[in-house]
Amino acid sequence: MTAPSTGKAVAIFVVFASAYFLSALIRAITATLAPTLVLEFALNARDLGLLAGAYFLGFAATQLPLGTWLDRYGPKRVVLGFLSLAVLGCVGFAKADSFAGLLAARVLCGAGVSACLMAPLTGYRRWLAPVNQMRANSWMLMVGAFGMVASTLPVQWLLPLVGWRPIFLWLGGLVALAMLSIAWQVPTWGTRARDTQPAATHAATGYAEVWRNPHFRKYVPLGFFNYGGLVAMQTLWAAPWMVKVAGYSALQAATGLFWINVAMLVAFWLWGVANPWLARHGHTAERLIAMGMPVSLLTMAVIVLASSALATWATTIWIVFCVSSTVGALAQPAVGLAFPSHLAGRALSAFNLVIFSGVFAVQWGVGLMVDALKAGGIPEIQAYQGALAAYALCCMGAYIYFLVAKKP
């Protein structure tokens, strides 16, 4: 299709953003609900990590077929099909009466919202100029941060009034409304000659080209550990750390998460404002990541070494870590721009697979390590420190690889 008018482009952004807002809220809500679910279902750290990670497991499992379908059928048809699974997942979570039921519903939720960012980014790759793609990506992430904010104090306030099960039923209804708005506003993908190829051949050729690309491979460890780990900490482990290490109450931890997500929201908005200026002055995503990532690594070192004596500064420390880690988000549109538009869906989805595989691995891995260290007689605070120290070393290794990897 031809480039949409400004008004139509804004409408497309708004309806896609509404779905992405809900996907981020569903993604992050387990951090706020963690104390409630731990009590109701007698969960340990391993179970909690697996439950939060199940969302990302479902999310990651769809990414490769998702990329092919986005390039073949377009954002509108694909995202509507996937969101129907999210509605079922929300209802299933609300009705679950066992840990296995919660787990299955979270996998379904993750799979259902897995197109909420990739679909618009694939459309923007064809519809918008490169400089506007970077801005649109940052502002989509800003909307996601709004969803994270909504998952904290607003959910905490609603819990004693209505309970967590009705909240998930409401989320399912809101996702259905988002589907209607997307069906109304988003244009259908134009038919292209290459899309007549058999899907299997098209997918194999496309992903082989993506994975062979040295520019793509350069960002893979960074996406897995640094950016994926950011999401893992923001959506799960920051809150238990505040409770177990800093001694916060559940309400104080939810308040801390609220301010973390507000800070993330502002950070992504500023990236969207600054990206066109940065691009005009030669500041590429690669250069910005190289300069900015050390702040994130140093802050994680502070978190690892912190104790209850730093409880007053716990929220501030996590805000600095999360905000400084947002520089890693620049890798996603940079990867998309490195490929021609007919490969954009597969390139973006392949990188999303890397990111969300990392989220799942870090969320579950930290829980496994905390439980293992505690089983070995290590006090709980030191168990958290040891688990996060291992994560920090992985992030450092990924950053070093990014710096030394052969340039494309």
C-alpha positions in Angstrom: 0.0 0.0 0.0 1.0 3.6 -0.4 2.2 5.6 2.7 -0.8 6.5 4.9 -1.7 10.1 5.6 -0.6 11.6 8.9 -4.0 11.3 10.4 -4.3 7.6 9.3 -0.8 6.9 10.5 -1.7 8.3 14.0 -4.9 6.2 14.0 -3.0 3.0 13.1 -0.4 3.8 15.9 -3.1 4.4 18.5 -5.0 1.1 17.9 -1.8 -0.9 17.8 -0.6 0.9 20.9 -3.8 0.0 22.8 -3.1 -3.7 22.2 0.5 -3.3 23.1 -0.5 -1.5 26.3 -2.6 -4.5 27.3 0.1 -7.0 26.4 2.6 -5.2 28.6 0.1 -5.0 31.5 -0.6 -8.8 31.2 3.2 -9.4 31.0 4.1 -7.5 34.1 1.1 -8.2 36.3 2.7 -11.3 37.9 5.2 -9.1 39.7 2.4 -7.3 41.5 0.4 -10.5 42.1 3.4 -12.5 43.2 2.8 -12.2 47.0 -0.9 -13.1 46.5 -0.2 -16.1 44.2 2.6 -17.3 46.5 0.2 -17.5 49.4 -2.8 -18.9 47.6 -0.9 -21.6 45.6 2.1 -22.2 48.0 4.7 -21.3 45.4 8.4 -21.2 45.9 11.0 -19.1 44.0 11.4 -21.7 41.3 7.6 -21.9 40.8 7.3 -18.2 40.7 10.1 -17.8 38.2 8.6 -20.5 36.0 5.1 -19.0 36.2 6.4 -15.6 35.1 8.6 -17.1 32.5 5.8 -19.2 31.1 4.4 -16.1 29.4 7.7 -15.6 27.7 8.0 -19.2 26.7 4.7 -19.0 24.9 5.8 -15.7 23.4 9.1 -17.0 22.2 7.5 -20.2 20.7 5.5 -18.3 18.2 8.2 -15.9 16.9 9.5 -17.9 13.9 6.2 -18.7 12.3 5.0 -15.2 13.3 7.7 -13.5 11.3 6.8 -15.5 8.2 3.1 -14.9 8.6 3.7 -11.2 9.1 5.6 -10.9 5.8 3.1 -13.1 4.0 -0.3 -12.0 5.4 0.4 -8.6 6.9 0.1 -7.2 10.5 -3.7 -6.9 10.6 -4.7 -10.5 9.9 -1.9 -11.9 12.0 -2.4 -9.8 15.2 -6.2 -10.4 15.2 -5.6 -14.2 15.0 -3.1 -14.1 17.9 -5.1 -11.8 20.2 -8.0 -14.3 20.2 -5.6 -16.7 22.0 -4.8 -13.9 24.5 -8.5 -13.6 25.4 -8.7 -17.3 26.1 -5.5 -17.1 28.1 -6.9 -14.3 30.4 -10.1 -16.2 31.0 -8.2 -19.4 31.6 -5.9 -17.7 34.2 -9.0 -16.2 36.0 -10.6 -19.7 36.2 -7.4 -21.6 37.1 -7.5 -23.7 40.4 -4.0 -25.1 40.3 -0.4 -24.2 39.5 -0.6 -26.2 36.3 -3.7 -24.3 35.2 -2.0 -20.9 35.9 1.0 -22.1 33.9 -1.0 -23.2 30.9 -3.0 -20.0 30.9 0.2 -17.9 31.1 1.7 -19.7 28.1 -1.5 -19.0 26.1 -1.4 -15.4 27.1 2.2 -15.1 26.0 1.5 -16.7 22.7 -1.6 -14.6 22.2 0.1 -11.2 22.6 3.3 -12.2 20.8 2.4 -10.1 17.7 1.5 -6.9 19.5 4.8 -5.3 18.9 6.1 -7.2 15.9 3.0 -6.5 13.9 3.1 -2.7 14.1 6.9 -2.7 13.6 6.6 -4.8 10.5 3.9 -2.4 9.2 6.0 0.7 10.1 9.0 -0.8 8.2 6.9 -0.5 5.0 4.8 2.5 5.8 7.2 5.0 7.5 10.5 6.6 6.8 13.5 5.1 8.6 13.9 8.1 11.1 10.2 7.8 12.0 10.5 4.0 12.5 13.0 4.6 15.3 10.7 7.1 16.9 7.6 4.9 16.5 9.5 2.0 18.0 10.5 4.1 21.1 7.0 5.4 21.5 5.5 1.9 21.3 7.9 0.9 24.1 6.7 4.0 26.0 3.1 2.8 25.7 4.3 -0.6 26.9 5.8 1.2 29.9 2.3 2.7 30.5 1.1 -0.9 30.7 3.8 -1.7 33.2 2.7 1.3 35.3 -0.9 0.1 35.2 0.2 -3.3 36.4 1.6 -1.9 39.7 -0.3 0.4 42.1 -3.6 0.4 40.1 -3.6 -3.5 40.3 -2.5 -3.4 44.0 -5.4 -1.0 44.8 -7.9 -3.2 42.9 -6.9 -6.5 44.6 -8.6 -6.1 47.9 -11.7 -4.6 46.2 -12.3 -7.2 43.5 -9.7 -9.9 43.7 -7.2 -11.0 41.0 -9.5 -13.3 39.1 -12.0 -10.6 38.0 -9.0 -8.4 37.0 -8.1 -11.1 34.4 -11.6 -11.4 33.1 -11.6 -7.6 32.6 -8.3 -7.8 30.8 -9.8 -10.4 28.4 -12.7 -8.1 27.6 -10.3 -5.2 27.0 -8.2 -7.3 24.6 -11.4 -8.1 22.6 -12.1 -4.4 22.3 -8.6 -3.8 21.1 -9.2 -6.4 18.4 -12.3 -4.5 17.2 -10.3 -1.2 16.9 -7.5 -2.9 15.0 -10.0 -4.5 12.6 -11.5 -1.1 12.0 -8.4 1.1 11.5 -5.5 -1.0 10.2 -5.2 -1.6 6.5 -4.9 -5.0 5.0 -1.6 -6.0 3.5 -1.3 -5.7 -0.2 -0.8 -8.9 -2.3 2.8 -9.4 -3.5 4.1 -11.7 -6.1 6.7 -13.3 -3.8 3.9 -14.3 -1.4 2.8 -17.0 -3.8 5.8 -19.1 -2.9 5.2 -22.1 -0.7 5.2 -21.0 2.9 7.8 -23.6 4.0 10.3 -22.6 1.3 9.7 -18.9 2.0 10.3 -19.4 5.7 13.4 -21.5 5.3 15.1 -19.1 2.9 14.1 -16.0 4.8 15.4 -17.2 8.2 18.6 -18.6 6.8 19.3 -15.2 5.4 18.5 -13.5 8.8 20.6 -15.8 10.9 23.6 -15.6 8.6 23.7 -11.9 8.8 26.7 -10.7 10.8 24.9 -7.5 11.9 22.1 -9.7 13.4 24.5 -12.0 15.2 26.4 -9.1 16.7 23.3 -8.2 18.7 22.1 -11.7 19.7 23.9 -12.1 23.1 23.1 -8.5 24.0 19.4 -9.0 23.2 19.3 -12.3 25.1 21.0 -11.2 28.4 21.1 -7.4 28.6 17.7 -6.5 27.0 16.0 -9.8 27.9 17.3 -9.5 31.4 16.0 -6.0 31.7 12.5 -7.3 31.0 13.0 -10.2 33.4 14.0 -7.9 36.2 11.4 -5.3 35.5 8.5 -7.8 35.3 9.5 -10.1 38.1 12.7 -10.1 40.1 12.9 -6.4 41.1 9.8 -6.8 43.3 10.9 -10.0 45.2 14.4 -8.4 45.6 12.7 -5.4 47.3 10.8 -7.6 49.6 13.5 -10.2 50.4 16.7 -8.1 50.4 15.5 -4.5 51.1 12.7 -5.6 53.5 9.8 -3.8 51.7 6.2 -4.7 52.2 4.1 -5.9 49.3 2.6 -2.4 49.0 6.0 -0.7 49.1 7.3 -3.1 46.5 4.3 -2.3 44.2 5.0 1.4 44.8 8.7 0.9 43.8 7.6 -0.9 40.7 5.2 1.9 39.9 8.1 4.5 39.9 10.4 2.2 38.0 7.8 1.9 35.3 7.1 5.6 35.3 10.8 6.2 34.8 10.9 3.7 32.0 7.9 5.5 30.4 9.7 8.8 30.5 12.9 7.2 29.2 11.2 5.7 26.1 9.4 9.0 25.4 12.7 10.8 25.5 14.3 8.2 23.2 11.5 8.8 20.7 12.0 12.6 20.9 15.8 12.4 20.6 16.2 9.6 18.0 15.7 11.8 14.9 18.2 14.4 16.2 20.7 11.6 17.2 20.4 10.0 13.8 21.0 13.3 12.0 24.2 13.9 14.0 25.7 10.4 13.3 24.8 8.7 16.6 24.0 5.2 15.4 22.3 2.6 17.6 25.6 0.7 17.8 27.5 3.7 19.1 24.8 4.6 21.6 24.7 1.1 23.0 28.5 0.9 23.3 28.5 4.2 25.3 25.4 3.6 27.4 25.5 -0.1 28.4 28.3 0.3 31.0 26.0 2.4 33.2 23.6 -0.5 33.3 26.4 -3.0 34.1 27.8 -0.8 36.9 24.3 -0.4 38.4 23.7 -4.1 38.4 27.0 -4.5 40.3 25.6 -2.1 43.0 22.4 -4.2 43.2 24.5 -7.4 43.6 26.5 -5.9 46.4 23.6 -4.1 48.1 22.1 -5.2 51.4 19.2 -4.2 53.6 21.3 -1.2 54.7 20.5 0.3 51.3 16.8 -0.2 51.6 16.1 3.5 51.4 17.7 3.6 48.0 16.3 0.3 46.6 13.8 1.9 44.2 16.3 4.5 43.0 18.9 1.8 42.3 16.5 -0.2 40.2 15.3 2.9 38.4 18.9 3.7 37.4 19.4 0.1 36.2 16.2 -0.1 34.2 16.5 3.3 32.6 20.1 2.9 31.7 19.3 -0.6 30.2 16.8 1.0 27.8 19.7 1.8 25.4 19.5 -1.9 24.5 16.1 -1.3 23.0 17.7 0.6 20.2 19.0 -2.8 18.9 15.5 -3.9 17.8 14.8 -1.2 15.1 18.5 -1.3 14.1 18.1 -5.0 13.3 14.9 -4.3 11.3 16.5 -1.5 9.3 19.4 -3.8 8.4 17.2 -5.9 6.2 15.0 -5.2 3.2 11.3 -4.6 3.9 10.2 -8.0 2.6 12.4 -9.6 5.3 11.5 -7.2 8.1 8.9 -9.4 9.8 11.2 -12.3 10.0 14.2 -10.3 11.1 12.3 -8.5 13.8 10.6 -11.7 15.0 13.8 -13.6 15.0 15.4 -10.9 17.2 12.2 -10.9 19.4 12.7 -14.7 19.8 16.2 -14.0 21.1 15.0 -11.3 23.5 12.1 -13.3 25.0 14.0 -16.5 25.1 16.4 -14.5 27.3 13.6 -13.2 29.4 12.4 -16.8 30.1 15.9 -18.1 30.8 16.7 -15.2 33.2 13.4 -15.3 35.0 13.5 -19.1 35.6 17.2 -19.3 35.9 17.4 -16.7 38.7 14.6 -18.6 40.6 16.4 -21.9 40.2 19.6 -20.4 41.4 18.0 -18.7 44.4 16.4 -22.0 45.5 19.6 -24.0 44.9 21.7 -21.6 46.9 19.1 -21.7 49.8 19.1 -25.5 49.7 22.9 -25.4 50.0 22.5 -23.5 53.3 23.1 -19.9 51.9 20.9 -17.2 53.6 18.2 -15.8 51.4 19.7 -12.4 50.9 23.1 -13.9 49.8 21.2 -16.3 47.6 19.6 -13.4 45.7 23.1 -11.7 45.5 24.6 -14.9 44.1 21.9 -15.4 41.5 22.1 -11.8 40.3 25.9 -11.9 40.3 25.7 -14.8 37.8 23.3 -12.8 35.7 25.6 -9.7 35.8 28.5 -11.8 34.5 26.5 -13.0 31.6 25.6 -9.4 30.7 29.2 -8.4 30.9 30.2 -11.2 28.5 27.4 -10.2 26.0 28.6 -6.6 26.0 32.2 -7.6 25.4 31.1 -9.8 22.5 29.1 -6.9 21.1 32.3 -4.7 21.2 34.7 -7.2 19.7 32.3 -8.9 17.2 33.4 -8.6 13.5 31.8 -5.6 12.0 29.4 -6.4 9.1 
